[in-house]
Amino acid sequence: MLEIEEVGNIHDRIMNLVNYFNGGNKAAFGRGADIQSGVLAGIIAGRKNKPSFEVLQKILTGYPSVNPIWLLFGRDNMLLIDSMYPPIEPSLTERLERMAKAEFTAILASGAWQKNFNEAVAQQAKSLHDQTASNKMYVVGDQHPSRHKQDRLAARLNISEESAWELVREGKINSININSEEGFRVSELSVQHFEKAWGSTSPIPEN
């Protein structure tokens, strides 16, 4: 009786076919060969029993490009005609995911992420500073300025107290009337609007 030595493991060869034709999808390979998923899973798992003749026949029928000599004995090429059933290409989603991962890896390697992060933090700090500055209030006409922490509008605009009063009384700069003793409050935002409208130099002549 003629005996032909088998090279390799038939379980591994069938798994190679699953990877080649269906990208590792065992269920899809089983459907193509009309083999139940449980039977195919048992073969690939490497159980003691080798696949039956019927299973091998179904594989060769479902995938006619497979070389029977290779499938049975591990000899020769896996396919009879390599170009008949080319390997499945990754889907568009898989390719995009790989590109995204590669780009992310490149960014990490280049250190560009650190620069972008630092710029984002600096921008956030500037926005917070600008918001805080816009909320700052200045005092005008307070009879007891020592009781309050706000700076005087006159100092902010580098003008006299009387000139600051004139700006508020004539409505050239928006203000909030507190009461007769505490006078008015002017926000930094109002000062900035005033400076844009009138320029950096006060329209009130200095004494």
HELIX and SHEET records of a PDB file:
HELIX    1   1 ILE A   10  ASN A   22  1                                  13    
HELIX    2   2 LYS A   26  ALA A   33  1                                   8    
HELIX    3   3 SER A   37  ILE A   44  1                                   8    
HELIX    4   4 PHE A   53  GLY A   62  1                                  10    
HELIX    5   5 PRO A   68  PHE A   73  1                                   6    
HELIX    6   6 LEU A   92  SER A  110  1                                  19    
HELIX    7   7 ALA A  112  SER A  134  1                                  23    
HELIX    8   8 PRO A  145  ARG A  147  5                                   3    
HELIX    9   9 LEU A  153  LEU A  157  1                                   5    
HELIX   10  10 GLU A  161  ARG A  169  1                                   9    
HELIX   11  11 GLU A  188  TRP A  198  1                                  11    
SHEET    1   A 4 ASP A 151  ARG A 152  0                                        
SHEET    2   A 4 MET A 137  VAL A 140  1                                        
SHEET    3   A 4 GLY A 183  SER A 187 -1                                        
SHEET    4   A 4 ILE A 176  ASN A 179 -1                                        
END                                                                             
